[in-house]
């Protein structure tokens, strides 16, 4: 068996890992990642399906977060069958623009056993995370075991939500047991984060301060936390209301779960769940910070951030925070009370996982390079286990436990989707956009056998020098542009984007 790391390794997002044998490829997750500063004008990024192995393809979704399921419809028609939890199926049904082909789907839970093409058996187990129905997968292959656990935490006792046969299965003796583990929080000094129960009690203590109204912002996929808060609100006689598309979406797809009771009277709500935890443009909280929308803040209201700013969102987050602070002094961030917790493992959680699973080899995934390095060092120091640090698009041979270079070096590994119109953008265009956005533009006019530069420092001086040099030889376009680029780099330290006519 070979393991391809096509996304989610050395980066945050676009999770996609492929377990390949001669006859079948098991694809675990197919998510998106969101752009950072260097990808100007891009809405989302996902793995290029052209680099998937050319054999029978089985897709397994572990949970509903966008970095694991967000690019599903880009691969839907290329896979032979799909296994997923019920909540993920509800997610896709609600997102689908056309009716899904139901025969392609099988819903699994923690009691399921999935046999794949007589090649290997899968044993899903539900774990703790920031959204319900998040699963790790045990892959039983030729009397050997692989545990794929990209997103998890413990309850400080176990990583398993259910004490079932999967736990006993993990404790059998395997000559080779490879553990692919979440590494997201391995750079932190914490051993554990708060539990969801502690977060609910922290929010209740803020409710006890008797502000006029409460506006709480968090990710809509954090369904368990929302339900916990709703139950507390009901006990306190508070009426709830949801503001924002994503919150209403997740509330709708979780319809089959046990719902908290609600006050159905005609009072105005005193608790609002609102979108905008990351300062997203046009979210409900973003609009309220600018006195827009149907509900306006006043000085007696309280805003609770049951979330933390994701790296890359800091600027928009703190700008919105400053605007909100001009409306009310009652803004609560995690720290004064425990009002948020991560869904990913800290070092104490990982230690519990290794003790329960008893792997013979560990390979950290789901993290940037720094996180992967920290996870490798922690496992080596605490358990003295063999550890492999893989890198994006590398290939891991399970038989030899050896790591190899990208087997598809000539194929673009990612697809970029433009934020205006949703069409695909080539990587070369991304480079040009970045150069234009960061370094500016030089327009060169080749006219009357002379050069004129516009939009560059010391343009007149550089122009005179270039015209003097070019007077000594024949001026082909290629020769002129080569000389211009060389002189610009010498004089201003870089080569800006050049348009010539």
C-alpha positions in Angstrom: 0.0 0.0 0.0 1.1 3.5 -0.8 -0.1 6.7 0.9 -0.3 9.9 -1.1 -0.5 13.2 0.8 -2.4 15.4 -1.6 -3.5 18.1 0.8 -3.5 19.2 4.5 0.2 18.4 5.1 2.5 21.4 5.5 -0.6 23.6 5.3 -3.9 24.2 7.0 -6.9 23.1 4.8 -7.6 21.1 1.6 -7.2 17.8 3.4 -6.9 14.8 1.1 -5.0 11.6 1.8 -5.1 8.6 -0.6 -4.4 5.0 0.4 -3.6 3.1 -2.9 -3.3 -0.5 -3.7 -3.0 -2.0 -7.2 -6.8 -2.3 -7.6 -8.4 0.5 -5.5 -7.7 3.9 -4.0 -9.3 5.0 -0.8 -9.5 8.8 -0.7 -10.1 10.2 2.8 -11.6 13.6 2.6 -11.5 16.2 -0.2 -11.6 19.7 1.3 -10.8 23.2 0.4 -8.4 25.7 1.9 -9.0 29.5 2.0 -6.5 31.9 0.4 -3.9 33.9 2.2 -2.3 37.2 1.2 -0.2 35.6 -1.5 -3.2 34.3 -3.5 -4.7 37.7 -4.5 -8.3 37.6 -5.8 -8.8 33.8 -5.0 -11.9 32.6 -3.3 -10.8 29.0 -2.5 -8.2 26.3 -3.3 -8.5 22.5 -3.6 -6.5 19.5 -4.8 -6.3 18.9 -8.5 -8.2 15.6 -9.1 -5.9 14.9 -12.1 -3.2 13.7 -9.7 -5.4 11.0 -8.2 -4.4 7.4 -9.1 -6.1 6.0 -12.1 -7.9 3.0 -10.6 -11.2 2.4 -8.8 -11.8 5.3 -6.4 -13.6 5.1 -3.0 -14.2 8.4 -1.1 -14.6 8.5 2.6 -15.6 11.7 4.4 -14.7 12.0 8.1 -16.8 15.0 9.1 -18.5 18.2 7.9 -15.7 20.9 8.2 -15.1 22.6 4.9 -11.4 21.7 4.9 -12.5 18.1 4.7 -15.7 18.1 2.6 -15.7 21.5 0.9 -14.5 20.4 -2.6 -16.7 17.3 -2.6 -18.6 18.3 -5.8 -15.4 18.6 -7.7 -14.7 14.9 -7.3 -18.3 13.5 -7.0 -18.6 12.1 -10.5 -15.1 10.7 -10.5 -15.5 8.3 -7.6 -17.2 4.9 -7.6 -18.7 5.1 -4.1 -18.9 7.4 -1.1 -18.9 6.5 2.6 -19.8 9.3 5.1 -21.5 10.0 8.5 -25.2 11.0 8.5 -24.5 14.6 9.3 -22.1 14.8 6.3 -24.8 13.4 4.1 -27.3 16.0 5.3 -24.7 18.6 4.6 -24.2 17.5 1.0 -27.9 17.1 0.3 -28.5 20.7 1.4 -25.5 22.0 -0.6 -26.3 20.0 -3.8 -27.7 22.0 -6.8 -29.0 18.8 -8.3 -30.4 15.7 -6.7 -27.7 13.3 -5.4 -27.4 9.8 -6.8 -28.4 8.0 -3.6 -27.0 4.6 -4.7 -23.5 6.1 -4.6 -23.7 6.8 -0.8 -23.4 4.6 2.3 -23.8 6.2 5.7 -21.6 4.8 8.4 -21.4 5.1 12.2 -19.2 3.8 15.0 -20.6 0.3 14.7 -19.8 0.0 11.0 -17.4 -2.3 9.2 -16.6 -1.3 5.6 -15.0 -3.8 3.3 -13.2 -2.2 0.3 -12.8 -4.4 -2.9 -11.5 -7.4 -0.9 -8.4 -5.3 -0.3 -8.8 -4.0 3.2 -11.5 -3.4 5.9 -12.3 -0.1 7.5 -13.4 0.4 11.1 -14.7 3.9 11.8 -14.8 5.2 15.4 -16.3 8.5 16.6 -14.0 10.9 18.4 -14.2 14.2 20.1 -14.0 17.4 17.9 -15.6 20.8 17.5 -18.4 19.3 15.4 -20.5 16.2 15.9 -20.0 12.9 14.1 -16.3 13.3 13.5 -14.6 10.0 12.8 -11.2 8.4 12.9 -10.6 5.4 10.6 -8.8 2.2 11.3 -7.6 0.5 8.1 -6.9 -3.2 8.4 -4.6 -4.3 5.6 -2.8 -7.7 5.4 -2.9 -8.3 9.2 -1.5 -4.8 9.7 -3.2 -1.6 10.8 -3.3 2.1 9.9 -5.2 4.6 12.1 -6.1 7.8 10.3 -7.1 10.5 12.8 -6.7 13.9 11.4 -9.1 15.9 13.7 -9.5 14.9 17.3 -9.2 15.7 21.0 -9.8 13.6 24.1 -12.0 14.1 27.1 -8.8 13.8 29.2 -9.5 10.1 29.6 -10.0 8.6 26.1 -10.2 9.6 22.4 -13.1 7.2 21.8 -16.7 8.6 22.2 -18.1 5.1 22.3 -16.6 2.0 24.1 -17.1 -0.5 21.3 -15.3 -3.2 19.4 -13.0 -0.6 17.6 -11.2 0.0 20.9 -10.6 -3.7 21.4 -9.5 -4.0 17.8 -6.9 -1.3 18.3 -5.5 -3.1 21.3 -4.8 -6.3 19.4 -1.1 -6.8 18.7 -0.1 -5.8 15.2 3.5 -6.2 13.9 3.0 -2.9 12.1 0.6 -0.2 13.2 0.9 3.3 11.6 -0.8 6.2 13.3 -1.5 9.3 11.2 -2.2 12.0 13.8 -3.5 15.5 14.1 -0.7 18.0 14.8 -2.5 21.3 14.7 -1.9 22.4 18.3 1.5 20.8 18.9 3.3 24.1 19.1 1.3 25.1 22.2 2.6 24.6 25.7 -0.9 23.5 26.8 -1.6 19.9 27.6 -5.4 20.2 27.2 -7.9 22.9 26.3 -11.3 23.5 28.0 -14.1 21.0 27.6 -17.4 22.0 26.0 -19.0 21.6 29.4 -16.5 24.2 30.8 -17.2 26.5 27.9 -21.0 26.3 28.5 -20.5 27.2 32.2 -18.2 30.1 31.3 -20.9 31.5 29.0 -23.6 31.0 31.6 -21.6 33.1 34.1 -21.6 36.0 31.5 -25.4 35.5 31.1 -25.6 36.0 34.9 -24.3 39.5 34.5 -27.7 40.6 33.2 -26.9 42.6 30.2 -29.8 43.8 28.1 -29.1 41.5 25.1 -26.4 39.0 24.2 -24.9 38.5 20.7 -22.7 35.4 20.6 -20.6 34.6 17.5 -19.1 31.2 16.8 -18.7 28.7 13.9 -22.1 27.3 12.8 -20.6 23.8 12.6 -20.1 23.8 16.4 -23.5 22.3 16.8 -23.0 20.8 20.2 -21.9 24.1 21.7 -24.9 25.9 20.2 -27.2 23.3 21.7 -25.6 23.6 25.1 -26.0 27.4 25.0 -29.6 27.1 23.9 -30.4 24.8 26.9 -28.8 27.3 29.3 -30.7 30.1 27.7 -34.0 28.2 28.0 -33.4 27.6 31.7 -32.8 31.3 32.2 -35.9 32.3 30.3 -34.0 33.8 27.3 -35.5 33.6 23.9 -33.0 32.8 21.1 -32.7 33.9 17.4 -30.2 33.0 14.6 -28.8 35.7 12.3 -26.7 34.6 9.3 -26.9 32.1 6.5 -24.3 29.6 7.8 -25.8 29.4 11.3 -29.2 28.7 9.8 -27.7 26.2 7.4 -26.1 24.1 10.2 -29.2 24.4 12.4 -31.2 23.0 9.5 -29.0 20.0 8.6 -28.8 18.9 12.3 -32.7 18.6 12.3 -32.5 14.9 13.3 -30.5 15.5 16.5 -32.2 16.1 19.8 -33.1 19.8 19.8 -33.0 22.0 22.9 -36.4 23.5 24.0 -37.3 27.0 22.9 -39.4 29.8 24.2 -42.1 30.4 21.5 -43.7 33.5 22.9 -43.9 36.9 21.2 -41.1 38.6 23.2 -38.1 40.1 21.4 -35.1 37.7 21.5 -32.6 38.4 24.3 -29.9 36.0 22.8 -28.7 36.2 19.2 -26.4 33.7 17.5 -24.6 35.8 14.8 -22.1 35.1 12.1 -18.9 37.0 11.8 -16.5 35.3 14.3 -13.5 36.0 11.9 -14.5 39.5 10.9 -15.8 38.2 7.6 -17.0 41.0 5.2 -20.9 41.3 5.1 -21.4 38.8 8.0 -24.0 39.8 10.5 -21.5 41.0 13.1 -19.6 42.9 10.5 -22.8 44.7 9.5 -23.8 45.4 13.1 -20.3 47.0 13.7 -21.2 49.5 11.0 -24.8 50.1 12.1 -26.2 48.1 9.2 -28.8 45.3 9.2 -32.0 44.7 11.1 -30.6 44.5 14.6 -28.4 47.3 16.0 -26.1 47.2 19.0 -26.3 49.6 21.9 -24.2 50.3 25.0 -26.2 47.9 27.2 -25.7 44.9 24.9 -22.9 42.3 25.3 -20.9 40.6 22.4 -19.4 37.1 23.2 -16.7 35.7 20.9 -17.0 31.9 21.4 -14.1 31.6 18.9 -10.5 32.6 18.3 -9.1 34.4 15.3 -7.7 32.0 12.7 -4.2 33.0 11.5 -4.6 35.1 8.4 -7.8 36.7 9.7 -6.2 38.9 12.4 -6.4 42.2 10.5 -10.1 41.9 9.7 -10.9 40.5 13.1 -9.3 43.3 15.1 -10.7 46.0 12.8 -14.2 44.7 13.5 -13.4 44.4 17.2 -12.4 48.1 17.3 -15.6 49.1 15.6 -17.7 47.0 18.0 -15.9 48.6 20.9 -17.4 52.0 19.9 -20.9 50.5 20.3 -20.5 48.7 23.6 -17.9 48.2 26.4 -19.2 44.7 27.0 -17.1 42.5 24.7 -16.0 39.1 25.9 -13.1 37.1 24.4 -11.8 33.8 25.6 -9.6 34.2 28.6 -11.7 36.2 31.1 -14.0 33.2 31.1 -13.5 29.9 29.3 -15.9 30.6 26.4 -14.1 28.8 23.6 -12.1 25.6 23.2 -10.2 24.1 20.3 -11.4 20.9 18.6 -7.8 19.7 18.0 -5.5 17.7 20.1 -2.9 19.3 22.5 0.0 17.3 23.8 -1.9 15.7 26.6 -4.6 14.5 24.1 -2.0 13.1 21.8 -0.3 11.3 24.6 -3.7 9.6 25.5 -4.1 8.7 21.8 -0.7 7.0 21.6 -1.3 5.1 24.8 -4.7 3.8 23.7 -3.8 3.0 20.1 -0.3 1.6 20.8 1.1 2.3 17.3 4.5 1.0 16.2 5.1 4.1 14.0 3.7 7.7 13.9 3.3 10.1 11.0 1.9 13.5 11.9 -0.6 15.1 9.5 -3.1 18.1 9.5 -0.7 20.9 10.2 1.9 23.3 8.9 5.5 22.3 8.8 6.2 23.8 12.2 3.3 21.8 13.8 4.5 18.6 12.1 8.1 19.2 13.5 6.8 19.8 17.0 4.6 16.6 16.9 7.6 14.5 15.7 9.8 15.8 18.5 7.1 15.3 21.1 6.4 11.6 20.0 10.2 10.9 19.9 10.8 12.5 23.4 7.9 10.9 25.2 7.5 7.5 23.6 10.8 6.9 21.7 8.7 5.7 18.7 9.8 5.9 15.1 8.4 9.0 13.5 8.2 10.2 9.9 7.8 13.8 8.9 6.2 13.8 5.5 5.8 16.8 3.2 3.2 18.1 0.8 2.5 15.8 -2.2 5.0 13.2 -1.0 4.4 9.4 -1.2 4.8 7.1 1.7 5.3 3.3 1.2 3.6 1.5 4.0 5.4 -1.8 3.3 8.9 -0.3 3.6 7.9 2.8 5.8 9.9 4.9 3.3 9.1 8.3 2.1 9.4 9.3 -1.6 9.2 12.5 -3.6 6.1 13.8 -5.4 5.2 11.2 -8.1 3.4 13.8 -10.2 5.9 16.7 -10.3 4.7 17.9 -13.7 1.0 18.2 -12.8 -0.4 21.3 -11.1 -1.2 20.1 -7.6 -3.9 22.6 -6.8 -6.9 24.3 -8.4 -7.5 28.0 -7.7 -11.0 29.5 -7.9 -11.4 33.2 -8.7 -13.6 35.2 -6.2 -15.3 37.0 -9.1 -17.2 34.5 -11.2 -16.0 31.3 -9.7 -13.8 30.3 -12.6 -10.5 28.5 -12.4 -7.2 30.4 -12.5 -3.8 29.1 -13.6 -0.9 29.2 -11.2 1.1 31.5 -13.6 -1.8 34.1 -13.3 -1.6 33.8 -9.5 2.1 34.8 -9.7 1.4 37.7 -12.0 -1.4 38.9 -9.7 0.9 38.7 -6.7 3.6 40.6 -8.5 1.2 43.3 -9.6 -0.4 43.6 -6.1 2.9 43.7 -4.2 5.4 45.3 -6.6 3.3 47.5 -8.9 3.3 47.9 -12.6 5.8 49.3 -15.2 4.5 50.3 -18.6 7.2 50.4 -21.3 6.5 52.2 -24.6 9.0 51.4 -27.4 8.4 54.4 -29.7 10.7 56.4 -32.1 13.5 54.0 -31.2 13.5 55.4 -27.7 12.3 54.0 -24.3 10.1 55.8 -21.8 9.5 54.3 -18.3 6.4 55.2 -16.3 5.6 54.3 -12.7 9.1 53.4 -11.4 11.4 55.2 -9.0 14.1 57.4 -10.7 12.3 56.8 -14.0 14.0 59.7 -15.9 17.5 58.7 -14.8 17.1 55.0 -15.7 15.4 56.0 -19.0 18.4 58.1 -20.1 20.9 55.3 -19.2 18.9 52.7 -21.1 18.5 54.9 -24.2 22.3 55.5 -24.2 23.1 51.8 -23.9 20.6 50.9 -26.6 22.0 53.4 -29.1 25.0 51.0 -29.6 23.1 47.9 -30.9 20.1 46.8 -32.8 17.0 46.9 -30.6 15.0 43.7 -30.9 12.0 43.5 -28.4 13.7 40.6 -26.6 17.0 42.3 -26.2 15.3 45.5 -25.0 13.2 43.8 -22.4 16.2 41.8 -21.1 18.2 44.9 -20.7 15.3 46.8 -19.0 14.7 43.9 -16.5 18.4 43.8 -15.7 18.7 47.5 -15.1 15.5 47.7 -13.1 16.7 45.0 -10.7 20.0 46.8 -10.3 18.4 50.2 -9.6 15.3 49.4 -7.6 16.0 45.9 -6.3 13.3 44.0 -8.1 11.6 43.4 -11.4 8.0 44.7 -11.4 5.3 43.4 -13.7 6.0 44.7 -17.2 3.6 45.5 -20.0 5.1 46.5 -23.3 3.7 47.6 -26.6 
